Amino acid sequence: MLYDVTDLGSLGGPELDSYAHGINITGQVVGSTNIGPPSYRSHAFLYSGGVMSDLGTLAGKSDSNAWDINDVGQVVGDSGAHAFFYSGGSMTDLGTLGGTLLGETQSYAYGINSTGQAVGWSYWHDPQSQPGDRDPSRAFLYSGGVMMNLGTLGGSNSLAFDINDAGQVVGRADIVGGGSSDAFLYSGGVMTDLGTLGGLGSDAQGINNLGQVVGQATRSDGEEHAFLYSGGVMTDLGTLGTSQSTAFDINTGGQVVGWSNVASGGTAIFHAFVYNGGSLMDLNSLIPSTSGWTLTKANAINDVGQIVGDGTIGGAPHGFLLTPRP
């Protein structure tokens, strides 16, 4: 499989940064980009029909980031450390779970499904906490106008990163004792520990409509590798030749995208990958060699195989869109 690569640009000129985080079935892309002077702040964008549009910010906030988009064009993200829901040209504050950090309430939304349910995390105020206790972070499910705390695996903190159309949620949560965090699958009101690859700790980043989960887990040798969890089994997807990789998304065809370190020694150099049919492939080898791109991170893939992520071109970090060639 070879791909054509599209530079998504930025809202402030070719020398400014942009990052692509999510894509839907129609090829609409969301992410964040620096806007031009005078502020040079980060703003959420929607890229559709070859045009990048600024989604703005919540009232009174100066920055924003968009993390996911569903197939009807609804977007979630954060603005001024509050989760937002964007639909029909309007950005709505989803609120928080009431907890604070340094006196401020915070929440972040990272995933949305076709029915408009959103997931993320927020600081939560435990009514049993004592004065001086730090409020923990908790994964949330936002549905029907209500933000629900999904709990943990027995520890204090949890984060949610994705949700499928069946309402299954994935993320990571502290386990009993608080020594580490494990990937979880939340389904039918129950949070299940997905385990690891033999080491300490794991993190689930994406789930498809078949209930297959991807993320990163630690092996018994301490290396952190991308995994695919399917049918109750966690499979090591390997790396691009070194000791570290992470998977961020999976489509219903079982194609997985992420990044992997490609350098040996002390310097980490990451390349975007696609995992397909049992093979982990460097996406830089699947685009024209004269493109000028270095693709560093693949963040999302839709069901027709289009991939979005981050890379560099002309010395600037830019979001990219890869479209499979016929």
C-alpha positions as CSV (number, residue, x, y, z in Angstrom):
1,M,0.0,0.0,0.0
2,L,1.3,3.4,-1.0
3,Y,-0.1,6.8,0.1
4,D,-0.4,10.3,-1.2
5,V,0.5,12.9,1.4
6,T,-1.4,16.2,1.9
7,D,0.1,19.1,3.9
8,L,-2.7,20.5,6.1
9,G,-0.8,23.7,6.6
10,S,-1.7,26.1,9.4
11,L,-3.8,29.1,10.2
12,G,-0.8,31.4,10.5
13,G,1.4,30.7,7.5
14,P,3.7,27.8,6.4
15,E,6.3,28.5,9.1
16,L,3.8,27.9,12.0
17,D,3.0,24.6,13.6
18,S,0.0,22.4,13.2
19,Y,-0.9,18.9,14.5
20,A,-3.6,16.5,13.2
21,H,-5.4,14.4,15.8
22,G,-8.6,12.9,14.4
23,I,-10.3,12.0,11.2
24,N,-13.8,10.8,10.3
25,I,-15.2,8.6,7.5
26,T,-15.6,11.5,5.1
27,G,-12.0,12.6,5.5
28,Q,-12.7,15.6,7.8
29,V,-9.7,16.3,10.0
30,V,-9.3,18.0,13.4
31,G,-6.3,19.1,15.4
32,S,-4.6,22.2,16.6
33,T,-2.6,25.0,14.9
34,N,-0.8,28.2,15.8
35,I,-2.6,31.2,14.6
36,G,-0.8,34.3,13.4
37,P,0.1,37.5,15.2
38,P,-0.4,39.1,17.6
39,S,-1.1,36.1,19.9
40,Y,0.4,33.0,18.1
41,R,-1.9,30.9,20.3
42,S,-3.0,27.4,19.6
43,H,-6.5,27.1,18.1
44,A,-8.5,24.0,17.3
45,F,-9.1,23.5,13.6
46,L,-11.4,21.6,11.2
47,Y,-10.0,20.7,7.8
48,S,-12.7,19.9,5.3
49,G,-12.8,20.0,1.5
50,G,-9.2,21.3,1.4
51,V,-9.9,24.2,3.7
52,M,-8.7,24.7,7.3
53,S,-11.2,26.5,9.5
54,D,-10.6,28.0,13.0
55,L,-13.0,26.6,15.5
56,G,-12.3,29.4,18.0
57,T,-12.3,29.0,21.8
58,L,-14.7,28.9,24.7
59,A,-15.8,32.3,25.9
60,G,-13.1,34.0,27.8
61,K,-10.4,31.5,26.9
62,S,-7.4,32.2,24.7
63,D,-6.5,28.7,23.3
64,S,-8.0,25.4,22.1
65,N,-7.2,22.0,20.8
66,A,-9.5,19.6,18.9
67,W,-8.8,15.8,19.5
68,D,-11.6,13.9,17.8
69,I,-14.4,14.1,15.3
70,N,-17.3,11.7,14.6
71,D,-18.9,10.9,11.3
72,V,-21.5,13.7,11.5
73,G,-18.9,16.3,12.1
74,Q,-19.2,16.8,15.9
75,V,-15.8,17.7,17.5
76,V,-14.4,17.4,21.1
77,G,-11.4,18.9,22.6
78,D,-10.3,21.4,25.2
79,S,-10.2,25.2,25.5
80,G,-8.6,27.0,28.4
81,A,-8.3,23.6,30.3
82,H,-12.1,22.9,29.9
83,A,-13.5,20.1,27.7
84,F,-15.6,21.3,24.8
85,F,-18.2,19.9,22.4
86,Y,-18.4,21.6,19.0
87,S,-21.5,21.1,16.7
88,G,-23.3,23.2,14.2
89,G,-20.8,26.1,14.5
90,S,-21.2,26.3,18.3
91,M,-18.6,25.4,21.0
92,T,-20.1,24.2,24.4
93,D,-18.3,23.9,27.7
94,L,-18.8,20.3,29.1
95,G,-17.9,21.4,32.6
96,T,-15.8,19.4,35.1
97,L,-16.1,16.8,37.9
98,G,-15.6,19.5,40.4
99,G,-12.0,18.9,41.4
100,T,-9.2,21.4,41.2
101,L,-5.5,21.6,40.6
102,L,-3.8,24.7,42.0
103,G,-7.2,26.2,42.6
104,E,-8.5,25.7,39.1
105,T,-11.1,23.2,37.7
106,Q,-9.9,21.3,34.6
107,S,-11.3,18.8,32.1
108,Y,-10.2,17.5,28.7
109,A,-12.2,15.6,26.1
110,Y,-10.3,13.2,23.8
111,G,-12.9,10.9,22.1
112,I,-16.4,11.0,20.7
113,N,-18.6,8.3,19.1
114,S,-21.4,8.5,16.5
115,T,-24.1,9.3,19.0
116,G,-22.2,12.2,20.5
117,Q,-21.0,10.5,23.7
118,A,-17.7,12.0,24.7
119,V,-14.9,10.8,27.0
120,G,-11.8,12.3,28.6
121,W,-10.7,13.2,32.1
122,S,-11.3,15.8,34.8
123,Y,-10.0,16.5,38.3
124,W,-12.6,15.1,40.7
125,H,-13.4,16.2,44.2
126,D,-13.7,13.2,46.5
127,P,-16.3,14.1,49.2
128,Q,-14.3,11.9,51.6
129,S,-11.1,13.8,51.1
130,Q,-9.3,15.6,53.9
131,P,-8.1,19.2,53.9
132,G,-4.9,19.4,52.0
133,D,-5.6,16.2,49.9
134,R,-4.9,16.6,46.2
135,D,-7.9,16.0,44.0
136,P,-7.4,13.0,41.7
137,S,-7.9,12.8,37.9
138,R,-10.8,10.7,36.8
139,A,-11.9,9.3,33.5
140,F,-15.4,10.6,32.5
141,L,-18.2,9.7,30.1
142,Y,-20.3,12.6,29.0
143,S,-23.7,11.5,27.7
144,G,-27.1,13.2,27.7
145,G,-25.7,16.4,29.2
146,V,-24.2,14.6,32.2
147,M,-20.5,14.0,33.0
148,M,-20.1,10.6,34.8
149,N,-17.1,9.6,36.8
150,L,-15.9,6.1,35.5
151,G,-13.8,5.3,38.6
152,T,-10.5,3.5,38.7
153,L,-9.0,0.0,39.0
154,G,-8.7,0.4,42.7
155,G,-6.2,3.3,42.8
156,S,-6.7,7.1,42.7
157,N,-6.5,8.3,39.1
158,S,-7.8,7.4,35.7
159,L,-7.9,8.8,32.2
160,A,-10.2,8.0,29.2
161,F,-9.0,8.4,25.6
162,D,-11.5,6.8,23.2
163,I,-15.1,5.4,22.9
164,N,-16.7,3.3,20.2
165,D,-20.3,3.4,18.9
166,A,-21.4,0.7,21.5
167,G,-20.3,3.0,24.3
168,Q,-17.2,1.0,25.3
169,V,-14.5,3.3,26.7
170,V,-10.7,2.7,26.9
171,G,-7.9,4.5,28.8
172,R,-5.7,3.9,31.8
173,A,-6.3,3.7,35.5
174,D,-4.3,3.3,38.7
175,I,-4.4,-0.2,40.1
176,V,-4.8,-1.3,43.7
177,G,-1.8,0.0,45.7
178,G,-1.1,2.9,43.2
179,G,2.2,1.4,42.0
180,S,1.3,1.6,38.4
181,S,-1.5,2.2,35.9
182,D,-3.0,-0.4,33.5
183,A,-5.0,-0.1,30.4
184,F,-8.8,-0.5,30.9
185,L,-11.9,-1.3,29.0
186,Y,-15.1,0.1,30.4
187,S,-18.2,-1.7,29.2
188,G,-21.6,-2.2,30.6
189,G,-20.8,-0.3,33.7
190,V,-17.7,-2.4,34.5
191,M,-14.0,-1.4,34.3
192,T,-11.8,-4.3,33.3
193,D,-8.0,-4.4,33.6
194,L,-6.5,-5.4,30.2
195,G,-3.2,-6.3,31.8
196,T,0.3,-5.8,30.3
197,L,2.8,-7.6,28.1
198,G,4.5,-9.1,31.2
199,G,5.9,-5.9,32.8
200,L,4.6,-3.1,34.9
201,G,2.0,-0.7,33.3
202,S,0.0,-0.3,30.2
203,D,-2.1,2.4,28.4
204,A,-5.1,2.0,26.0
205,Q,-5.4,4.7,23.4
206,G,-8.0,3.5,20.8
207,I,-10.9,1.2,20.3
208,N,-12.9,0.2,17.1
209,N,-16.5,-0.8,16.7
210,L,-15.5,-4.5,17.0
211,G,-14.2,-3.9,20.5
212,Q,-10.5,-4.3,19.5
213,V,-8.2,-2.1,21.6
214,V,-4.7,-0.7,20.9
215,G,-2.2,1.1,23.1
216,Q,1.2,0.6,24.7
217,A,2.2,-2.0,27.4
218,T,5.5,-2.8,29.2
219,R,7.1,-6.2,28.6
220,S,9.0,-8.2,31.2
221,D,12.3,-6.8,29.9
222,G,11.1,-3.3,30.5
223,E,10.6,-2.3,26.9
224,E,7.3,-0.5,26.0
225,H,5.6,-1.9,22.9
226,A,2.5,-1.2,21.0
227,F,-0.2,-3.8,21.6
228,L,-3.5,-5.0,20.0
229,Y,-6.0,-6.5,22.4
230,S,-8.6,-8.7,20.8
231,G,-10.7,-11.6,22.0
232,G,-9.2,-11.3,25.5
233,V,-5.6,-11.6,24.2
234,M,-3.0,-8.8,24.2
235,T,-0.6,-9.1,21.3
236,D,2.8,-7.4,21.0
237,L,3.0,-5.5,17.7
238,G,6.7,-5.0,17.9
239,T,8.7,-1.9,16.9
240,L,10.5,-0.4,13.9
241,G,13.7,-2.0,15.2
242,T,14.3,-0.5,18.6
243,S,12.8,-0.7,22.1
244,Q,9.7,1.6,22.1
245,S,6.4,1.9,20.2
246,T,2.8,3.1,20.9
247,A,-0.4,2.4,19.0
248,F,-2.9,5.3,18.9
249,D,-5.9,4.1,16.8
250,I,-7.4,1.1,15.0
251,N,-10.1,1.0,12.3
252,T,-12.7,-1.8,11.8
253,G,-10.4,-3.4,9.2
254,G,-7.9,-4.0,12.0
255,Q,-5.3,-1.5,10.6
256,V,-3.4,0.1,13.5
257,V,-1.4,3.4,13.5
258,G,1.1,4.9,15.9
259,W,4.7,5.7,16.3
260,S,8.0,3.9,17.0
261,N,11.5,4.9,18.0
262,V,13.9,4.2,15.1
263,A,17.1,5.3,16.7
264,S,19.5,3.3,18.9
265,G,21.3,4.9,21.9
266,G,20.3,7.9,23.8
267,T,18.5,9.9,21.1
268,A,14.9,9.1,20.4
269,I,13.8,9.5,16.8
270,F,10.2,8.5,16.2
271,H,8.6,7.5,12.9
272,A,4.9,7.0,12.2
273,F,3.8,3.4,11.5
274,V,0.9,1.4,10.1
275,Y,0.3,-2.2,11.2
276,N,-1.6,-4.2,8.6
277,G,-1.9,-7.9,8.0
278,G,0.6,-8.8,10.7
279,S,3.3,-6.4,9.5
280,L,4.5,-3.1,11.2
281,M,5.6,-0.7,8.4
282,D,7.3,2.7,8.5
283,L,4.9,5.1,6.8
284,N,7.9,7.1,5.5
285,S,8.7,4.2,3.2
286,L,5.1,4.3,1.8
287,I,5.1,7.9,0.5
288,P,7.0,9.4,-2.4
289,S,10.7,9.7,-1.6
290,T,10.7,13.2,-3.0
291,S,7.8,14.5,-0.8
292,G,10.1,16.3,1.6
293,W,8.2,14.9,4.6
294,T,9.4,13.1,7.7
295,L,6.3,11.5,9.2
296,T,6.8,11.2,13.0
297,K,3.5,10.2,14.5
298,A,0.3,8.7,13.1
299,N,-2.7,9.5,15.4
300,A,-5.8,8.3,13.7
301,I,-7.1,6.1,10.8
302,N,-10.6,5.9,9.3
303,D,-12.4,2.9,7.8
304,V,-11.2,3.7,4.3
305,G,-7.6,3.7,5.4
306,Q,-6.9,7.5,5.5
307,I,-4.4,8.4,8.2
308,V,-3.6,11.7,9.9
309,G,-0.8,12.6,12.2
310,D,2.2,14.9,12.7
311,G,5.4,15.3,10.7
312,T,7.9,17.9,9.5
313,I,8.2,19.5,6.1
314,G,10.3,22.5,5.2
315,G,11.6,22.6,8.8
316,A,8.1,23.2,10.3
317,P,5.9,20.7,12.2
318,H,2.7,20.2,10.2
319,G,-0.3,17.9,10.3
320,F,-0.6,15.5,7.4
321,L,-3.3,13.5,5.7
322,L,-2.4,10.2,4.0
323,T,-4.7,8.8,1.4
324,P,-4.2,5.3,0.0
325,R,-3.5,5.1,-3.7
326,P,-5.8,2.9,-5.7
